[in-house]
Amino acid sequence: MALQHIVDLGAFPIGEQAFRTACKKTLDRDGVLAMPGFLLPRAIDQVRAEGMAHQDQAYFCTQDHTVYLSPQDSDFAPGHARNRLVVSTKGCITDDIVPTNSNLRALYNADLFRSFLCAVLGETALYDYADPLSSINIHYAKTGQELGWHFDNSSFAITLMIQPALRGGQFEYIGGLRNAAGDGMNYDGVADVLDGKRAVQTLTMGAGALVLFRGKNAIHRVAPNEGDQTRMLAVLAYNSKPGISLDEAARMTFYGRVG
C-alpha cells in the first residue's frame, strides 16, 4: 500500500528536510521523539485487527532480569542496584507472523520512511534483521503485565502504539541517567529509581503514535496494565549494518523458538 494511505503526511511531512531537521533536534535534545497520530485512523484500525487476530500465536513469558539486562554479578550483594531483579511479563508475535500485506510491513519497508529514520537517527543506512523473527514484532501486555526498568543495549528503538491500555501501561523514563560510553552504571541513581525516590517522565500515547527513543542511557519501563484491554505495541527493529541476526539464545528467550 502507498505510504500516503498509511501515514498522515500532511501533519508529518517526513520527506521535507526542514521537518527532518526539527525532528532530529528534538530527539538529540530530549532522547525521545513522539509523533501522535502518525498513522492514519484506517491504517491503524487494520493493524489493530491483525494484532487481535494473531494474538493466540503470541509467545507469552515472564522474565526476571537486572536493569542492565546482564547476568547478576557475584562481586556485588544481591540487593545492590547491579543485581536487583525486576520482572517483565509480555507476549510477542514475530515478523514471520505479520501478514505480508500489513500496513506495518509496508511502513517498515518504505524507502521514504527508512530515509526519514536515517536522517533523524543520524544513520547512513538501516537494514532488516537477517533472521526471520526480529524485524517486526508486536508486543502484548494483558492485565497486570509490565516491562520492568531497564537500559537498552541498542542505540535506538522505534515503536508504534497499536492499542493503549485503558488504565496504566504508560511509558516511564528518566533520560541521561547513565553514560554508557563512560562509567556506564550509575548504581546510586538506579537504586533511587528502583526505590521510587526519583521523579520520572511519563509518555502516554494513543493508537497510531510513532515514538523514536534512545534508551541506552535512559532508564525506562512500561508500567503494569491496570485495565482489561490488552496493550499492543509494534516494535520496528533495524540494524545499521546488513546481515545481522539476533542470536539463537536471544531468540529462544524472547520468542520461544529460533525460526
C-alpha positions as CSV (number, residue, x, y, z in Angstrom):
1,M,0.0,0.0,0.0
2,A,1.2,3.5,-0.8
3,L,2.6,5.4,2.2
4,Q,0.1,8.3,1.8
5,H,-2.6,5.8,2.7
6,I,-0.8,4.8,5.9
7,V,0.9,7.9,7.2
8,D,-0.6,11.3,7.8
9,L,1.9,13.0,5.5
10,G,0.2,16.4,5.9
11,A,0.9,16.5,9.6
12,F,4.2,14.7,9.3
13,P,6.0,15.7,6.0
14,I,8.7,13.1,6.5
15,G,10.2,13.8,3.1
16,E,10.9,17.5,3.8
17,Q,14.4,18.5,5.0
18,A,13.1,21.2,7.4
19,F,10.9,18.6,9.2
20,R,13.6,16.1,9.4
21,T,16.0,18.6,10.9
22,A,13.4,19.7,13.5
23,C,12.8,16.0,14.4
24,K,16.5,15.3,14.8
25,K,16.9,18.3,17.0
26,T,14.1,17.1,19.3
27,L,15.5,13.6,19.5
28,D,19.0,14.8,20.1
29,R,17.9,17.2,22.9
30,D,15.3,15.0,24.6
31,G,16.3,11.4,23.7
32,V,12.7,10.9,22.6
33,L,10.6,11.9,19.6
34,A,6.8,11.3,19.9
35,M,4.5,11.8,16.9
36,P,0.9,11.2,18.0
37,G,-1.4,10.3,15.1
38,F,1.4,9.4,12.8
39,L,-0.7,6.5,11.3
40,L,-4.0,7.4,9.7
41,P,-7.1,6.0,11.5
42,R,-8.0,3.5,8.8
43,A,-4.4,2.2,8.7
44,I,-4.1,1.7,12.5
45,D,-7.5,0.0,12.5
46,Q,-6.2,-2.6,10.1
47,V,-3.0,-3.1,12.2
48,R,-5.1,-3.5,15.4
49,A,-7.4,-6.0,13.7
50,E,-4.3,-8.0,12.6
51,G,-2.9,-7.9,16.1
52,M,-6.1,-9.2,17.7
53,A,-6.4,-11.9,15.0
54,H,-2.9,-13.2,15.7
55,Q,-2.8,-12.8,19.5
56,D,-3.3,-16.5,20.0
57,Q,0.0,-17.1,18.3
58,A,1.9,-14.9,20.7
59,Y,4.7,-16.3,22.9
60,F,4.0,-15.2,26.5
61,C,6.7,-15.3,29.1
62,T,7.8,-13.9,32.4
63,Q,11.4,-12.9,32.9
64,D,13.3,-11.7,35.9
65,H,16.3,-9.5,34.8
66,T,18.6,-6.8,36.0
67,V,18.2,-3.2,34.9
68,Y,21.3,-3.7,32.8
69,L,20.0,-6.7,31.0
70,S,23.0,-8.7,32.0
71,P,23.5,-11.6,34.4
72,Q,23.9,-10.9,38.1
73,D,27.5,-10.2,39.3
74,S,28.8,-12.1,42.3
75,D,31.1,-9.2,43.2
76,F,28.0,-7.3,44.4
77,A,25.5,-8.1,47.1
78,P,22.1,-9.5,45.9
79,G,20.3,-6.3,47.0
80,H,22.8,-4.0,45.2
81,A,21.4,-2.0,42.2
82,R,23.7,-4.0,39.9
83,N,22.0,-7.3,40.9
84,R,18.4,-6.3,41.9
85,L,15.9,-8.1,39.7
86,V,12.8,-6.6,38.1
87,V,10.1,-8.5,36.2
88,S,9.0,-8.3,32.6
89,T,5.8,-10.1,31.5
90,K,4.6,-9.8,27.9
91,G,3.6,-11.7,24.8
92,C,5.1,-11.3,21.4
93,I,4.4,-12.3,17.8
94,T,7.3,-12.3,15.4
95,D,8.0,-10.9,11.9
96,D,7.1,-14.2,10.2
97,I,3.5,-14.0,11.6
98,V,2.9,-10.4,10.5
99,P,0.8,-10.6,7.2
100,T,2.7,-9.8,4.0
101,N,0.1,-7.1,3.1
102,S,0.1,-5.5,6.6
103,N,0.4,-1.7,6.8
104,L,3.1,-2.4,9.4
105,R,5.2,-4.2,6.7
106,A,4.5,-1.5,4.1
107,L,5.7,1.2,6.5
108,Y,8.7,-0.8,7.7
109,N,9.9,-1.4,4.1
110,A,9.0,2.1,2.6
111,D,12.1,3.9,1.3
112,L,10.8,7.3,2.3
113,F,10.2,6.1,5.9
114,R,13.6,4.5,6.2
115,S,15.3,7.6,4.7
116,F,13.5,9.7,7.3
117,L,14.6,7.5,10.1
118,C,18.2,7.6,8.9
119,A,18.1,11.4,8.8
120,V,16.7,11.7,12.3
121,L,18.8,9.0,13.9
122,G,22.0,10.0,12.2
123,E,22.5,6.7,10.5
124,T,23.9,6.2,7.0
125,A,21.5,3.2,6.2
126,L,19.1,0.9,8.0
127,Y,18.7,-2.8,7.3
128,D,16.3,-5.6,8.2
129,Y,17.3,-8.3,10.5
130,A,18.7,-11.3,8.7
131,D,16.8,-13.8,10.9
132,P,13.1,-14.4,10.1
133,L,11.7,-13.3,13.5
134,S,13.2,-10.0,14.7
135,S,12.4,-7.2,12.2
136,I,8.8,-6.5,13.1
137,N,7.4,-7.6,16.5
138,I,4.0,-7.0,18.1
139,H,4.1,-6.9,21.9
140,Y,1.0,-7.7,24.0
141,A,0.5,-6.7,27.7
142,K,-2.6,-8.1,29.3
143,T,-4.0,-7.0,32.7
144,G,-1.2,-6.9,35.3
145,Q,1.6,-7.4,32.7
146,E,4.5,-4.9,32.5
147,L,8.0,-4.2,31.2
148,G,10.5,-3.8,34.1
149,W,13.0,-1.0,34.5
150,H,16.0,-1.3,32.1
151,F,18.5,0.3,29.8
152,D,18.6,-0.8,26.2
153,N,21.6,-2.4,24.6
154,S,20.8,-0.9,21.2
155,S,21.3,2.8,20.5
156,F,17.7,3.5,19.3
157,A,14.2,2.0,19.4
158,I,11.3,2.6,17.1
159,T,7.8,1.8,18.3
160,L,4.2,2.3,17.1
161,M,1.3,2.2,19.5
162,I,-1.4,0.0,18.2
163,Q,-3.8,-0.2,21.2
164,P,-3.1,1.5,24.6
165,A,-4.2,0.2,27.9
166,L,-7.4,1.7,29.3
167,R,-5.6,2.2,32.7
168,G,-1.9,2.0,33.4
169,G,0.5,0.8,30.8
170,Q,2.2,4.2,30.5
171,F,5.8,4.5,29.3
172,E,8.0,5.9,32.0
173,Y,11.6,7.1,31.7
174,I,14.4,9.2,33.1
175,G,16.7,10.5,30.4
176,G,20.5,10.5,30.7
177,L,20.6,8.5,34.0
178,R,23.9,6.9,32.9
179,N,26.6,7.3,30.3
180,A,27.1,4.0,28.6
181,A,30.2,5.3,26.8
182,G,31.7,6.4,30.2
183,D,31.1,4.8,33.6
184,G,28.0,3.1,32.2
185,M,26.3,2.2,35.5
186,N,25.3,5.0,38.0
187,Y,24.3,2.5,40.7
188,D,23.1,5.1,43.1
189,G,20.8,6.6,40.5
190,V,19.4,3.2,39.6
191,A,18.8,2.4,43.3
192,D,16.9,5.6,43.7
193,V,14.7,4.7,40.7
194,L,14.0,1.2,42.0
195,D,13.2,2.6,45.4
196,G,10.8,5.2,44.0
197,K,12.9,8.2,45.0
198,R,13.3,9.7,41.6
199,A,10.6,11.6,39.7
200,V,10.0,10.0,36.3
201,Q,8.7,11.4,33.0
202,T,5.7,9.8,31.5
203,L,4.7,9.3,27.9
204,T,1.1,8.2,27.3
205,M,0.3,7.8,23.6
206,G,-2.9,6.9,21.7
207,A,-3.2,4.4,18.9
208,G,-1.2,5.4,15.8
209,A,1.6,7.2,17.7
210,L,5.2,6.7,16.5
211,V,7.9,7.0,19.0
212,L,11.7,7.1,18.5
213,F,13.6,6.6,21.7
214,R,17.3,6.4,22.8
215,G,17.2,4.0,25.7
216,K,20.9,3.2,26.1
217,N,21.4,5.9,28.7
218,A,17.7,6.5,29.7
219,I,16.3,4.0,32.2
220,H,12.7,3.2,31.2
221,R,9.8,0.8,31.8
222,V,6.2,0.2,30.8
223,A,4.0,0.3,34.0
224,P,1.6,-2.5,34.7
225,N,-1.5,-2.7,32.6
226,E,-4.3,-1.9,35.1
227,G,-7.2,-2.2,32.8
228,D,-9.0,-5.1,31.0
229,Q,-7.9,-4.1,27.5
230,T,-4.7,-5.6,26.1
231,R,-2.0,-3.1,25.3
232,M,-0.5,-3.7,21.8
233,L,2.7,-2.1,20.6
234,A,4.7,-2.7,17.4
235,V,8.5,-2.6,17.5
236,L,10.1,-1.8,14.2
237,A,13.7,-3.1,14.5
238,Y,16.5,-2.1,12.1
239,N,20.3,-2.5,12.1
240,S,22.9,-0.1,10.9
241,K,24.8,-2.9,9.1
242,P,23.4,-5.7,6.8
243,G,23.3,-9.4,7.6
244,I,22.8,-9.1,11.4
245,S,20.7,-11.7,13.2
246,L,19.5,-11.9,16.8
247,D,21.5,-14.8,18.2
248,E,19.7,-18.1,18.8
249,A,19.8,-17.8,22.6
250,A,18.1,-14.4,22.5
251,R,15.5,-15.6,20.1
252,M,14.7,-18.5,22.4
253,T,14.4,-16.1,25.3
254,F,12.2,-13.6,23.5
255,Y,10.2,-15.7,21.1
256,G,10.4,-19.3,22.4
257,R,11.9,-20.5,19.1
258,V,14.8,-19.8,16.8
259,G,12.9,-19.8,13.5
